[in-house]
């Protein structure tokens, strides 16, 4: 895993997963595939951690608080810091990427959170709401992928406040319905 911008050895990953390097190598044919799997698991854990501390109640306010916590957790995550520190190009690509497996995972998770906002058919029953997960991801990335703000309370508060404000604007049409 010393390639693709993350300086973590496969042996360290194997130890953390309580498995062997041989198992990892035989099940993931390339380092980039293993890296992608690790990032996908970390994103899922981040959403689960946010659900424990700031669960969404299905309202715009609840969704906003939950996603703000997710953004904060991603920004403070050691992987975000490691990628930013070891590969500026990887972080720049993450900011501008428009498709890929990680983006699909995040948009699906965000879509699941938005589902209660449309009582009939969820996000698939409301074409305008259906476009929101990708738009939310687009405004979340600058706030989430800014590990240099960690430790600077004012900077982190400004990032969180900006994200919260933009998210409330995006979800404003469903605020009256959900509350």
N, C-alpha and C positions, 0 to 999 in steps of 0.2 A: 504494500500500500504506500510505498514511498513515491509512487507515481501518482498522477491525477491530483496533486496538490495536497495530499494528506500524509503527514509523516508519522504513520502508525504501522508497526510491523504486523505481518500476518500472525506471527507467534503471539503477540500481545492480544490480538483479536481472538485467537483460538482460546487463550487462557481466560479471557473475559467471558467467552461463550461456553466455557467448560467443555471444550472439544479439542480435536487435534488439527494441526495444520493440514495433514493429509486429507481429513474430512472436508475442510474448507476448499482445498485445491480440487478434490474430486467432484464436489457439488457445484462449485462456481469456477468455470473454466478460465476466467480472467480476473485480474485484479480490479479492473473497472466494474465488472459485474458484481463482485463482492463488495466493493465500495458503494455501489448503488444500492445494494441490499441493506448494507449497514445504515446508510442515510435514510432509507425508507423506514426501517425499524425505529431509528431515532425520531423521525417525524411523528410516527404513530405514538411513541412514548411521550412526546411533547404534548400532543393533543390530549392524551389520556391524563397526563399530569395537570394540564389546565382544566380538564373536566372535574378533577378532584378538588382543586382549589377555587375555581371560578366556573361552576357548572352553568350551562346555558339553560334557561327556563323556557326557551322557545319564543321569547319576545326579542324585539330589536335591541333593547337594553342588555338582555342576557347574552345574546349573540355577540354584541359589541364587547362586553366585558370578557367573555371567553376568548375571543380572537385577539384582543389586546394582550391577554396573558400568554397566549401562544406566541405572539410576536416577541414578547419580552423573553420568554424561555428560549426561543431560537437564537435571539441576539446574545444571550448569556451562555449558550451551550458551548462546551469545549471544542466541538467539531467546527462550529462557525469560526471561533477564534483561530483554530489550527489552520483552517483553509485560508483565512485572511492573512495570517502570518506567513505561510509558506508559499502561497500562490495568489498573487494579486490578479492574475488573468482568470483564474477559476472563479474568484469572487465577482469580477466584472462580467463574466459570462453568466453567472447565476442571476445577476441583476437584469440582464437583457434577454434571457432565454424566453422563447414563446411557446415551446412545446417540449415534451420529454416525459419520462416515467415519473420523476419526482413531482413535476407540475401536475400531472394527472392525479397522483395520490393526494396532493394538497387540495386541488379543486374538488375532488370527491369528498374529502373530509369537510371542506367548507360547505359544499352542497348539502351534506347530511345535516349540518347545523342550521342551514337556512330552510330546510324542508318544512318545519312547523309554521313558518310564516305564511304559507299558502295552504289554507285548510282543505282545499279540494285539489288533489293531484300533486301537491308539493311543488318543488321547483320545476318539474317537468310539465305541470299543468299551467304554469304562468311563464310565458315566453320572456318577459322582462326580467323576472327573478332568475330564470335559467341562465341569463348572461352574467349574473352578479358574482358567482364564485371566481371566475377568471379576473374580473375587475378588482375584486377584493384582494386577490393574490398580487395583482399589479401594484396596488397601493401599499400592501404589507411588506413587500420585499425591501424597499429602502429603510424601513424602520427595523426589520428583523435582521438584515444582513449588514449591520453596523456595529460590529463587536468593539470598535474603538470607543464607543460611547459608554460601555460598561464601566461603572465606577464613577462616572460623572453624572450625578443625580439630575442636574439641570438639563443636560443633553438627553438623557434617557426619558425624562418627563416630557421634554419637547417632542421627541419622537413618538412617544405613546399618545400624547395629546393630539398631535397632527394626524396620526393614524385613526384615532377614535373619532375625530371630527369628520374626516373624509368618509369613514365607514358609516357614520350616522347619516351623512348626506346621501350616500348610495342606497341606504335602506330606509330612507324617510318615507317613501310611499307605503311601506308595510308597517310603519310605527303605529298608526291608529288601529290597524287590524289586529295587531298582536297584543295590544294592551287593553 
